[in-house]
Amino acid sequence: MMHRIQEQLLALADTENLGSYSYYAIAKMLGIPNHGSIKFHLDQLISKGLLYRDKKNGAIYKVEPGNKFSGFLSIPIMGEANCGAATMLADDRIKSFLRVSPSVITKSKLDKLYILKAVGNSMNMAKIDGKPINSGDYVLVEKTDQVQNGDYVVSVFDDVANIKRFIVDYDNSRIVLRSESSEFFPPIFIATEDFDSYLVAGKVIKVIPA
């Protein structure tokens, strides 16, 4: 017979990544006065194969009954980025995790990857591995500032994050962030004198449809 606290933890794991909360926070959510017991019962569930802890990032997920955990990788979701008017504030805090198959990514790059949720339609005609970016889709981003002309990038300018196509306009010494959409969205121009306040936060390498 399973301990009551373990049953509660499994129920909570249906909707939450338990690794994103402190033991104290979990105890409070479950109405348990002694948060010291949370670690013990989590470890018990992990040892029984009912929960899985990703040692890379600390995420804890529920393993479906009767199925061995299939080795899915946990990628941090860092919030949202605009694929529309550039109004979404940049935020580098982890919101949650998304589990993806190892076949989707190169595991050696795992520590350089994060996910954003796209908001808006300004990239719904883009082709990233043959897929557009529709509002609500997840995009897989590789942390790098080494991007090439024509890459799809996550840009941060004036604390606003957006996803656009990166174009270098050599004739006018500026960067052009271009939309690829079924609607009209004006390009964003980054002049030379503004380069110090402009940041490439990564290159979009895959789209994971919602």
N, C-alpha and C positions, 0 to 999 in steps of 0.2 A: 504494500500500500504506500502510495506516494505522500510525502509530507505536504501539509496544507500550503506552506510557503512556496514549495516547489511548484505546486499546481498554480498558485497565483503568478509566479514568475513566468511560467510557460504561457499563461493566458496573456500576460502583459507583452511577452515577446511576439505575439501575433501581430501587434501593431507598432511596436517600438524596438529600436536598436538599443538593447540594454547597456551596451558599452558606452553609450553617449551620456549616461547618467552616473552620478556618484552613488555609492551604497546608501548614503543618507537620503538622497532624492528618491531612490527606488523604494526605500522603507516608507517614506512619507506618502508616496503614491499608493502603496498597498495598505497603509494604515497600520504598519508594524512598528511598535515602539523601539525595538532593539535593532538598529541598523547593522550591528556587528554580525548578525546571523545571515545577512544577505550574501556576503562573500562565500560563506560556507555552502549555502544552498545553490548558488550559481556554480561553484566548482563541482558540486555533486551532479548537477544536471549536465555539465560539460563532460564529466567523466563517464556518464551514462550514455553519451552520444545524443542527448536530446537538445542540447544547445551547442553552438559552434562559436569559438572565440578566434577571430582573425588576429594572429600575433603581430601582424604588420601595423595595424592601425587601432587595435583594441576593440573593434566592433564585435558584438555578440548577437548571433542570429539563432532563430529556432530552426531545428532540423525536422523536416516533416516525418511523421511516424512511418516506419517501414522502409525508409529510404536513407541510404548512406549519404552524408554531405558530399556533394559532387565536385567540390573544389572551386566553386564560384569565387571570384575575387571581389573584394569590397573597395569601391572607389568613393571618396568623399564627395558629397554634393555641397558646393560652396555657395549656393543661392541661385540667383537669377541674373540674366543679362538681356539687354534689349535687342530685339530684332525689329525695331520700330523706331519711334522717336527716342532719342537718347536721354531718357529721364530716370533710368534705374541706377540708384546709387551703388557703387562698388562695396562689397562686403566680403572680407576674407575669412569669416568664421564658418566652420563646418556646420551644416544644417542637419544632415543625416548621411546615410550611405546607400549606394545602389550596388546590388550584386550583379556582376556580369560574367559571362562565360569566359574562360581563359582564351578561347579561340577568337574573341573579339579584340584582344589587345596583346601586345608584347609584354610578357610578365616582367622582363628585365627593366622596363620603364615604369613599373607600378608606382614608385615613389615620386614620379614626375607628373602623374596624371591626376586630374580632378574633373568633376562634372558640373555643368551649369544647366539650368532649365531655361530654355529660350522663351522669350515673351515678345509677341508681335510677329508681323508677316514680312518684314523687309528682306528676309533671306529665303523666302519660299520658292525661289527659282534657282538657288545655289545648287551645285552638284559636288557633294563631298562623298566620295565612294559611290557616286551615282544617286545620292539621296539629297533632297532639299531639307532645309531647316524650317519646319512648321512650328507655329506657336504651341508651346506645351511640350515639344520634343526635348530630350536631353542631348547635350553635346559633350563629347569627350574631348578634353583639352590637355595638350602637353605643355608643361611649364617650360617656356623658352623665350628668349628675346631675339633669337637668331631666326628671323623669318625672311622669306624671299618674296619678290614681287609677284603678286597674284595669290598669295596664301590667304586662307580664311583665318582671321585672328580675333582674339578677345582684346579689345582696346580699353584703356582707362584714361579718360581725359576729364579734368575738372571733377574728379571723384565719381564719374559716371562710367559704367561699364556697358559696352555694346559689342555685338558680333558683326563684323563687316569683312569685305574683301580688301586686302592691303595692297594699295597701288602706289608706287613711287613715281611722282611726276618730276622727272629730272629737269625738264625745260623750265619749270617754275619753282624748283627747289622746295617742294612741299610733298606731304603725304596725303593721299586721297583715300578715304574710307568709303567704299562704295557698296550700296545695297544691290541685291539681285532679287527683284520682286515682281510679282504680277501687278503691284501697285507702284505709284511713284513716290520715291523717297529721295530727297536731295542728298547729294554726297556731303561728307564732312571733310573739310580741308584743315590740315594741320600745317601751319606755316613754320618756317625755320626757327623763328624767334620763340615759338611755342613748344619746341621739341623737348625742353627740360621738364615740362609739365605733362608730357604725353608718355604713356607706358604701354608696351605690349605685354599683356599678362599671360599669353600663351597662344598656341596654334591649334585650331580646331582640326581634329584628325578623324573623327567619326561622328555620325548622328545615330542616336538610339531613339527610334520613334516612340512616342508616348502610347 
